[in-house]
Amino acid sequence: MIGLILDSTVRLSDSDREVITEAFAGRVRTVDLTVTVDDDEFRDSQLEPSELCSRMRGGSTARTSMPAVEDFAVEIRELLDDGADGVIIITLSAEMSGTYKAAAAAAAQVAQERGLPADSGAGAEGVRPGEAVGIRVIDSRTASAGSVGIAHWAAAYAHLGLAACGDAAEKAAAQYSATYFVPETLEYLHRGGRIGGAAALFGRALKIVPVLQVDEGRVEPAARVRTTAKAARRAVDEAVAAVDAMRTLDGAENLRVQATVMHPEATDGEASTLFRAILEAAQAQWDDVDTAVLSTVVTAHVGPGAAGVEVRLVP
């Protein structure tokens, strides 16, 4: 049986955790990123995103940092010592963070310690980049709810071993997930250096409401509209188009659509206007729609008031 390591931006709901933990026979670990608010440093799991939003609205600044290589190495060793015959690691987009590189370095380090051949990064014969024999690192090309969907793909194939599990997760990351979101302001993405191609929108007329997407792991503009209501509808329209495109892929005909509506401060019980609008539009399109609160680290970059929708095809 293999083990699973996630970074802390993959914020699992109780039901997600139950399904995924069962599939991996309890061998699931999380490695925290770090968020620093003014001069106070927290592990991602220590500070609630709603508290961060409150502090950011009050003028605090937030910055984030990736885990240390040793943080991943410790968890890999523990899983192997616990009897796992392989480990899969799913990280947020390598375009957004150095977390993937830290995980890959840890995989190579532990493989060397255990006498396993490992990829040096140049693509050793028979070994993929980011993979050691028995340890495989997956760049999710996304973050948050998108990574949760990829973890479910890994869980569905965990019983077939590391190769099948990793291949399923990689295919899901490349083909079966799409994320669209609407920030209250581009300021936080710009400040954190995660704005990508959406930089062209920064500083434009205040009346423009941008709809952004995660494309190949980068934040890119998807549309520009004039009102928040239009932005909510457009985000879901873009997600519908993405699902239609996924449906054309070989083998996708019998897969189910799941959607997650995300917000850093609210669930559907106490929601912002934007969050409610996206949720209602998503529920009008798909039957399987849930809600999720973004991790604190992701919140530091998208900022208070943001909301979005992630869609995926699942077995």
Secondary structure, DSSP 8 states (H G I E B T S, - for coil): --EEEEETTS---HHHHHHHHHHTTT-EEEE--EEEETTEEEETTTS-HHHHHHHHHTT--EEEE---HHHHHHHHHHHHHTT-S-EEEEES-TTT-SHHHHHHHHHHHHHHHTT--B--SS--TT--TTEETTEEEEE-SS-THHHHHHHHHHHHHGGG-HHHHHHHHHHHHHHSEEEEEE-S-SHHHHHHT--GGGGGGTTS-TT-EEEEEEETTEEEEEEEESSHHHHHHHHHHHHHHHHHHHHTSTT-TT-EEEEEEEESS--TTS--HHHHHHHHHHHHH-S-EEEEE--HHHHHHH-TT-EEEEEEEE-
